[in-house]
């Protein structure tokens, strides 16, 4: 009896030990599997789809990204020619002293905006003093001749003096008046004034019209001649774009032809029309000169700036086009950031013609695709940031 009980107890102990071993063995493995599964879920949850640059609608708005849609468009066709911005010579004046003398005051500085009639400099001139003296003498001669004429007229009407004396007085008055007119014109030619008022030898040099001082060649105390150029004033509200036109393109470039001026140094552009085409061709360059007049209210077009001048020759319809600012270069490829549900993808594209505003897309996008237009560089920056993080 005792032997059977001892044997049963031993068997139960062995079974208990085996069961405990199985439980202990399985428990860590189960926990490890659960943790791995949880980690897999978290990793799947945080990893975006391949190639997607995450951007929410709010982030797009905050980054200043303009959303646009690829669509069919008409592109202007053109030929491109080199050019340079120049002063509008029709609104540029080379201001001279007009009388020799010493500079007493300089009242304008280089780059200063001046109004019509504003005093630019004051010159002490003996020539001005002499001319004002002649004017004063002419005025006195006229006053005396009028007095004599009035007296002779009264005497003749009262039959006290002969008609001949009256006619002589009238002739002398007319001569004095002519002398006064000539003296006034001489003074006006020198200082723009027709009266002798003001300091006797002072000549005030004034701006002929409103504009900007673009050249200054005068200093205080300097002795100048009548033909010395002391200032250049130009109205920069309009400027010229001088264009070099090859002889083969002269049949295309005509007065009135539409053009687009593009700065070589920036993205600035402006429309205009050809206002002049030279009738002469340079012997060495074998090209002619054309001109486009540009409005310049913000003074963005500075004389001397090199430009490209696109002469519009027609227009062409293209099935798919995007804004020029949408194109970015990534790893040596041209891409457009196409909108997807979670953000953007860098879509490689093949480009065709461009009119400077729109670019034809030959492959990579279809009409109706939404893309990042202005501000697309923000998407490119975010993509580069993500690539750098993955690299670590």
C-alpha positions as CSV (number, residue, x, y, z in Angstrom):
1,X,0.0,0.0,0.0
2,X,2.7,2.4,1.0
3,X,4.7,1.5,-2.1
4,X,1.8,2.4,-4.5
5,X,1.2,5.7,-2.7
6,X,4.9,6.7,-2.9
7,X,4.9,5.8,-6.6
8,X,1.8,7.9,-7.3
9,X,3.3,10.9,-5.5
10,X,6.5,10.6,-7.4
11,X,4.7,10.5,-10.8
12,X,2.6,13.6,-9.8
13,X,5.8,15.5,-8.8
14,X,7.4,14.7,-12.1
15,X,4.4,15.9,-14.0
16,X,4.2,19.2,-12.0
17,X,7.9,19.9,-12.7
18,X,7.4,19.3,-16.4
19,X,4.3,21.5,-16.6
20,X,6.2,24.3,-14.8
21,X,9.1,24.0,-17.2
22,X,6.8,24.3,-20.2
23,X,5.1,27.4,-18.8
24,X,8.3,29.1,-17.9
25,X,9.8,28.3,-21.4
26,X,6.8,29.6,-23.3
27,X,6.2,32.8,-21.3
28,X,9.3,34.8,-22.5
29,X,8.8,33.7,-26.0
30,X,5.2,34.9,-25.9
31,X,6.1,38.2,-24.5
32,X,8.8,38.7,-27.1
33,X,6.5,37.9,-29.9
34,X,3.9,40.3,-28.5
35,X,6.5,43.1,-28.2
36,X,7.8,42.4,-31.7
37,X,4.2,42.5,-33.1
38,X,3.6,45.8,-31.3
39,X,6.8,47.3,-32.6
40,X,5.9,46.2,-36.1
41,X,2.6,48.0,-35.8
42,X,4.2,51.2,-34.5
43,X,6.8,51.1,-37.3
44,X,4.2,50.6,-39.9
45,X,2.1,53.4,-38.4
46,X,5.0,56.0,-38.5
47,X,6.6,55.2,-41.8
48,X,5.0,57.0,-44.8
49,X,4.6,55.6,-48.2
50,X,7.7,55.4,-50.3
51,X,8.6,58.8,-52.0
52,X,5.9,60.8,-50.3
53,X,6.8,64.2,-48.8
54,X,4.3,64.7,-46.0
55,X,2.4,68.0,-46.1
56,X,-1.0,68.7,-44.6
57,X,-3.3,71.4,-46.0
58,X,-2.4,73.6,-43.0
59,X,1.3,73.2,-43.7
60,X,0.8,74.0,-47.4
61,X,-0.9,77.3,-46.4
62,X,1.7,78.2,-43.8
63,X,4.6,77.6,-46.3
64,X,3.0,79.9,-48.8
65,X,2.7,77.1,-51.4
66,X,0.3,77.9,-54.3
67,X,-1.6,74.9,-55.6
68,X,-2.2,74.8,-59.3
69,X,-3.5,72.4,-61.9
70,X,-1.7,71.2,-65.0
71,X,-3.7,72.1,-68.1
72,X,-3.7,72.8,-71.8
73,X,-2.4,76.3,-72.6
74,X,-1.3,78.7,-75.4
75,X,2.4,79.6,-75.3
76,X,3.8,82.6,-77.0
77,X,6.6,81.7,-79.4
78,X,9.5,84.0,-79.7
79,X,13.0,84.7,-80.8
80,X,15.5,85.8,-78.1
81,X,17.9,88.7,-78.6
82,X,20.5,90.4,-76.3
83,X,19.9,93.9,-75.1
84,X,20.7,96.5,-72.5
85,X,18.7,99.0,-70.5
86,X,19.5,102.7,-71.4
87,X,18.3,106.1,-70.4
88,X,15.3,107.4,-72.3
89,X,17.1,110.1,-74.3
90,X,13.9,111.9,-75.0
91,X,13.6,112.5,-71.3
92,X,17.3,113.2,-70.5
93,X,18.9,116.6,-70.3
94,X,22.6,117.6,-70.2
95,X,22.5,120.7,-68.0
96,X,25.2,123.2,-68.8
97,X,26.2,126.4,-67.0
98,X,25.2,128.6,-70.0
99,X,27.5,131.4,-68.7
100,X,31.1,131.3,-67.6
101,X,31.8,131.9,-63.9
102,X,32.7,130.5,-60.5
103,X,30.4,128.0,-58.8
104,X,29.1,129.7,-55.6
105,X,26.7,126.9,-54.4
106,X,25.9,123.3,-55.3
107,X,22.3,122.4,-54.2
108,X,21.8,119.0,-55.9
109,X,23.5,115.6,-55.2
110,X,24.0,112.6,-57.4
111,X,21.0,110.3,-57.3
112,X,18.7,113.1,-56.0
113,X,15.2,113.4,-57.4
114,X,14.5,117.0,-58.4
115,X,11.4,118.9,-59.6
116,X,11.1,121.1,-62.6
117,X,12.6,124.5,-62.0
118,X,14.5,123.4,-58.9
119,X,17.8,125.2,-58.4
120,X,20.7,122.8,-58.9
121,X,23.6,125.3,-58.6
122,X,24.4,129.0,-58.3
123,X,27.2,130.6,-60.5
124,X,28.7,134.0,-60.1
125,X,29.1,135.3,-63.6
126,X,30.4,138.6,-65.1
127,X,28.4,137.8,-68.2
128,X,25.2,137.7,-66.3
129,X,26.0,141.0,-64.5
130,X,26.6,142.7,-67.9
131,X,23.4,141.3,-69.4
132,X,21.3,142.4,-66.4
133,X,22.9,145.8,-66.7
134,X,22.0,146.0,-70.4
135,X,18.4,145.0,-69.5
136,X,18.2,147.7,-66.9
137,X,19.5,150.3,-69.3
138,X,17.0,149.2,-72.0
139,X,14.1,149.5,-69.6
140,X,15.2,153.1,-68.8
141,X,15.4,153.9,-72.5
142,X,11.9,152.7,-73.1
143,X,10.6,154.7,-70.1
144,X,12.2,157.8,-71.4
145,X,11.1,157.2,-75.0
146,X,7.5,156.8,-73.8
147,X,7.6,160.0,-71.9
148,X,9.0,161.9,-75.0
149,X,6.4,160.2,-77.2
150,X,3.5,161.2,-75.0
151,X,4.8,164.8,-74.8
152,X,5.3,165.1,-78.6
153,X,1.9,163.6,-79.2
154,X,0.2,166.3,-77.0
155,X,2.2,169.1,-78.6
156,X,1.3,167.9,-82.1
157,X,-2.4,167.5,-81.2
158,X,-2.4,171.1,-79.9
159,X,-0.6,172.1,-83.1
160,X,2.3,173.5,-81.1
161,X,4.9,171.2,-82.7
162,X,5.3,169.7,-86.2
163,X,4.0,166.2,-87.0
164,X,7.6,165.3,-88.0
165,X,8.7,165.7,-84.3
166,X,5.9,163.4,-83.2
167,X,6.7,160.7,-85.7
168,X,10.4,160.9,-84.7
169,X,9.4,160.3,-81.1
170,X,7.2,157.4,-82.0
171,X,10.0,155.8,-84.0
172,X,12.5,156.2,-81.2
173,X,10.0,154.6,-78.8
174,X,9.6,151.6,-81.1
175,X,13.4,151.2,-81.3
176,X,13.7,151.4,-77.5
177,X,11.0,148.7,-77.1
178,X,12.8,146.4,-79.6
179,X,16.1,146.9,-77.7
180,X,14.3,146.0,-74.4
181,X,12.9,142.9,-76.0
182,X,16.3,141.8,-77.3
183,X,17.9,142.4,-73.8
184,X,15.2,140.3,-72.2
185,X,15.7,137.5,-74.6
186,X,19.4,137.5,-74.1
187,X,19.0,137.2,-70.3
188,X,16.3,134.5,-70.7
189,X,18.7,132.5,-72.8
190,X,21.2,132.6,-70.0
191,X,19.2,132.0,-66.9
192,X,15.7,131.4,-68.0
193,X,14.4,134.7,-66.6
194,X,13.2,137.6,-68.6
195,X,13.5,140.2,-65.9
196,X,16.5,141.8,-64.2
197,X,15.4,140.9,-60.7
198,X,17.8,139.0,-58.4
199,X,21.5,139.3,-57.5
200,X,23.3,141.2,-60.2
201,X,25.9,138.5,-61.1
202,X,24.2,135.3,-59.8
203,X,23.1,132.7,-62.3
204,X,20.8,130.0,-60.9
205,X,21.0,126.7,-62.9
206,X,17.6,125.0,-62.7
207,X,16.3,121.5,-63.6
208,X,14.5,121.6,-67.0
209,X,12.0,118.9,-65.8
210,X,11.4,116.6,-62.9
211,X,13.8,113.6,-62.8
212,X,16.9,112.1,-61.1
213,X,20.4,113.5,-61.1
214,X,22.3,110.6,-62.9
215,X,25.6,112.6,-63.5
216,X,27.2,115.4,-61.5
217,X,30.4,117.2,-62.7
218,X,30.6,120.3,-60.6
219,X,32.2,121.3,-57.3
220,X,32.0,124.3,-55.1
221,X,34.5,127.0,-56.2
222,X,35.1,125.4,-59.6
223,X,35.3,127.8,-62.6
224,X,33.1,126.6,-65.4
225,X,32.5,127.7,-69.0
226,X,29.2,128.4,-70.7
227,X,29.2,125.0,-72.4
228,X,30.4,123.0,-69.4
229,X,28.1,120.0,-68.6
230,X,27.6,120.1,-64.9
231,X,24.6,117.8,-64.4
232,X,22.6,115.2,-66.3
233,X,19.0,114.9,-65.3
234,X,16.9,111.9,-66.5
235,X,13.3,111.0,-66.0
236,X,13.5,107.4,-65.0
237,X,9.8,106.8,-65.1
238,X,10.5,105.3,-68.6
239,X,13.7,103.7,-69.9
240,X,14.8,102.2,-73.2
241,X,15.8,98.6,-73.9
242,X,18.2,98.7,-76.8
243,X,18.1,95.5,-78.7
244,X,20.7,94.0,-81.1
245,X,18.8,92.6,-84.1
246,X,20.7,90.2,-86.5
247,X,20.1,91.1,-90.1
248,X,18.3,87.8,-90.8
249,X,15.6,88.7,-88.2
250,X,14.9,92.2,-89.4
251,X,11.8,91.0,-91.3
252,X,10.4,89.8,-87.9
253,X,11.3,92.8,-85.8
254,X,9.1,95.8,-86.8
255,X,7.7,98.9,-85.0
256,X,4.8,97.8,-82.9
257,X,6.0,94.1,-82.5
258,X,5.3,92.8,-79.0
259,X,8.2,91.9,-76.8
260,X,9.0,90.7,-73.3
261,X,12.1,92.1,-71.5
262,X,13.8,89.8,-69.1
263,X,16.5,90.7,-66.7
264,X,19.7,88.6,-66.8
265,X,20.4,89.3,-63.2
266,X,16.9,88.4,-61.7
267,X,13.5,87.0,-62.5
268,X,12.2,90.5,-63.4
269,X,10.3,90.8,-66.7
270,X,8.0,93.3,-68.3
271,X,6.0,93.5,-71.6
272,X,6.6,96.2,-74.2
273,X,6.5,97.1,-77.9
274,X,9.2,97.9,-80.4
275,X,9.2,101.6,-80.9
276,X,12.1,102.0,-83.2
277,X,14.1,99.9,-85.7
278,X,17.3,101.4,-87.2
279,X,17.5,101.7,-91.0
280,X,21.3,101.1,-90.8
281,X,23.2,97.8,-90.3
282,X,26.6,97.9,-88.6
283,X,29.5,97.1,-90.9
284,X,31.2,94.8,-88.4
285,X,28.3,93.5,-86.3
286,X,26.0,92.9,-89.3
287,X,23.1,93.8,-87.0
288,X,20.7,96.6,-86.5
289,X,19.5,98.4,-83.4
290,X,15.9,98.3,-82.2
291,X,14.4,99.8,-79.1
292,X,11.6,99.0,-76.7
293,X,10.2,101.7,-74.4
294,X,9.6,100.3,-70.8
295,X,7.5,101.8,-68.0
296,X,9.7,102.0,-64.9
297,X,7.6,103.2,-62.0
298,X,9.6,101.3,-59.3
299,X,13.0,102.1,-61.0
300,X,13.6,98.3,-61.2
301,X,15.1,98.7,-64.7
302,X,18.4,100.4,-64.2
303,X,20.4,101.8,-67.1
304,X,23.3,99.5,-67.9
305,X,21.4,96.3,-66.9
306,X,21.8,93.5,-69.4
307,X,18.6,91.9,-70.6
308,X,17.2,89.3,-72.9
309,X,14.5,90.5,-75.3
310,X,12.0,88.0,-76.4
311,X,10.3,89.1,-79.6
312,X,6.9,87.5,-79.9
313,X,6.4,85.7,-83.2
314,X,3.2,83.9,-82.6
315,X,1.5,81.4,-80.2
316,X,1.3,77.6,-80.0
317,X,-1.3,75.3,-78.2
318,X,0.2,72.6,-75.9
319,X,-1.8,69.9,-74.2
320,X,-0.1,70.1,-70.8
321,X,1.7,73.1,-69.2
322,X,2.7,74.2,-65.7
323,X,3.9,77.4,-64.2
324,X,7.6,78.0,-64.7
325,X,8.2,78.4,-60.9
326,X,6.9,74.8,-60.3
327,X,10.0,73.3,-61.9
328,X,12.7,72.2,-59.5
329,X,16.0,70.3,-60.0
330,X,16.5,67.2,-57.8
331,X,19.5,64.9,-58.3
332,X,20.1,66.5,-61.7
333,X,16.5,65.8,-62.9
334,X,13.7,68.4,-63.5
335,X,10.8,67.6,-61.3
336,X,7.3,68.9,-60.4
337,X,5.9,68.2,-56.9
338,X,2.6,66.5,-57.7
339,X,0.0,66.5,-55.0
340,X,-1.1,63.2,-53.4
341,X,-3.3,62.4,-50.4
342,X,-0.5,62.6,-47.8
343,X,1.5,65.4,-49.4
344,X,3.6,65.5,-52.5
345,X,5.8,63.3,-54.7
346,X,8.7,64.5,-56.8
347,X,7.5,63.7,-60.3
348,X,10.2,63.7,-62.9
349,X,9.1,65.5,-66.1
350,X,10.3,66.2,-69.6
351,X,9.9,69.8,-70.6
352,X,9.3,71.4,-74.0
353,X,8.7,75.0,-75.0
354,X,8.4,77.9,-72.7
355,X,7.3,81.5,-73.0
356,X,8.9,82.5,-69.7
357,X,5.6,82.2,-67.8
358,X,4.4,78.7,-68.6
359,X,6.4,75.5,-69.5
360,X,5.2,72.7,-71.8
361,X,5.3,69.2,-70.2
362,X,6.0,66.5,-72.7
363,X,5.9,63.6,-70.2
364,X,5.4,63.0,-66.4
365,X,2.2,64.9,-65.8
366,X,-1.3,64.8,-67.3
367,X,-3.9,67.5,-67.6
368,X,-5.8,67.8,-64.3
369,X,-2.8,66.8,-62.0
370,X,-2.5,69.2,-59.0
371,X,1.0,70.4,-58.3
372,X,2.9,72.9,-56.1
373,X,3.4,76.1,-58.1
374,X,4.9,79.2,-56.4
375,X,6.7,78.2,-53.2
376,X,7.5,74.7,-54.4
377,X,11.1,75.3,-53.1
378,X,9.6,74.7,-49.6
379,X,8.6,71.1,-50.7
380,X,12.1,70.6,-52.1
381,X,13.7,71.8,-48.8
382,X,11.4,69.4,-46.8
383,X,12.5,66.5,-49.1
384,X,16.2,67.3,-48.6
385,X,15.6,67.4,-44.9
386,X,14.0,64.0,-45.0
387,X,16.8,62.5,-47.1
388,X,19.4,63.8,-44.6
389,X,17.5,62.2,-41.7
390,X,17.3,58.8,-43.4
391,X,21.0,59.1,-44.2
392,X,21.8,59.1,-40.5
